[in-house]
Amino acid sequence: MKKLLVFILCLALISLACLDTGTAGVMSVFPGTATIEVTGTRTNGAVKIELVIETESPARSCAVVEAETAAHLRGEADPTSRILTHLLNGEVVQVIDKTDGEWWKVKRGGVIGFARSLYLRESECEAGDE
């Protein structure tokens, strides 16, 4: 994340250097993570840069595995993709992304992969759930 912030700041400085006068700005939004705004003004050869970083904590989302015995956690959202591990019936996983209705990106014990939403039921996260 720090490297990305430095990269955005550098882009803003380069854009300011190209201006004779006026204000340049770069704004980037990372869903659920941070809003970064870089603005600057170049007047009489002097450059003033302001960097504002606003962060917000993403709401944690969890799901319970509902499968006869287990569901596959795959490397890609594809039924032929490599199986990373198995998710056991009743196990709680952290939901990272569910924009694809059929496959949800989930995390279990440090392993991130894709599971079919058919085998997942949204639930409240409890203390200690990943």
N, C-alpha and C positions, 0 to 999 in steps of 0.2 A: 504494500500500500504506500509506503514511504517513497519508493522509486517512482510510482505513478504520480504522486504529488509533486516531486521534483521535476518530472517530465512536463507536467502541465504548467508549472511555474516557468520553466525554460521556454516553452512555446509562447507564453505571454510576454516574456522579456524580448524574444526575437521579434514578435509582432510589434512591440513598442519601438524597438530600434529602427524599424522600417518606416515609422511615422515621423512627419515633421512636427506636427502638433496634434493635440487631441487626446482621446482616451481609447484604449483598447481593452477588451475584456474576454475572458475565457470562462465558461461555466460548464461544469460537468456534474452529472448526477449519477450516483451509484445507488440503485434501489436498496433501501433499508440500511445503508452503510454511511454515506457521507455526501454532503453537498459542498463543492469546492468552487469558490468564486475568486478570480484573480482580476483585479482592475488596476490600471495604471495611467498616468498622465505624463506626457513629455512636453516640457515647456522650457525654452531657452537652454536646451542641452541637458537639463536635469530630468531624471526619471523618478517618479514616485510610484511605488508598488504597494498595493494592499492585498493581503492574502487572508481570506476569511474561510474558516473550516467549521462547518456545523455538522455534528454527528448525531445520530439517533440510534437507539438500540432497536434492532429488528425484533419484531414479535416472534417468539419461538412457536413453532408449530410441530406437533407430534402426531403419530399414527400408530395404531395397534395392528399387528399382522393377524389377518383372519384367513388362514389356509388350513386345509385338512391336516397337514403335518408341517410343511414348510413352503416358503416361496423363494424364488431365486433373486439374488441381488446381482444385477448384470452391469458390465462395463459401459454399455450403451443402451439406449432405448430401442432395443431390437431383440426379438425372441431367439435369434441365432447368435447374439453377442456372448462373449466369454462370461461365464458365471464366476463372480468374485467370491461369494459366500452364500449361505442359506439363511433366511430369516425364519425363525421358528414361530409357530402359532402362539399368539398371545404376547409376543415380544413387542416392545415399544421402540420405535425409531424416530429420529428427528427428520422432519420434512424440510427440504431445502427449496424445492421448486416443484410446483404442480401445474404449470401452465399447459403442459401436454396432458390432456385428459386421460389418456390411456397409461402413460408411464410417469411416475413421480420420481424425482431425484431425491434420494434419502441418504442419511448418514447413520451408521451403526458402528459403535466402537472404533471410530477413526477411519472406517472404510466408507467411501462415498460411491454410490452407484444408482442404478435405476431398477425400480420394482413396478410391477403392474398394479395400477390403482385398484383393480378388481379385488386384490388381496389385502388392501389397506383400508382402515377406517380411522378417520380423523378423531383425535382424542386430546384431552388436556395434557400438557407436559407436567410431570411431577419433578420435584427436586431430585437431581441426579440423572434425569433422563437426558440423553444426548440429542 
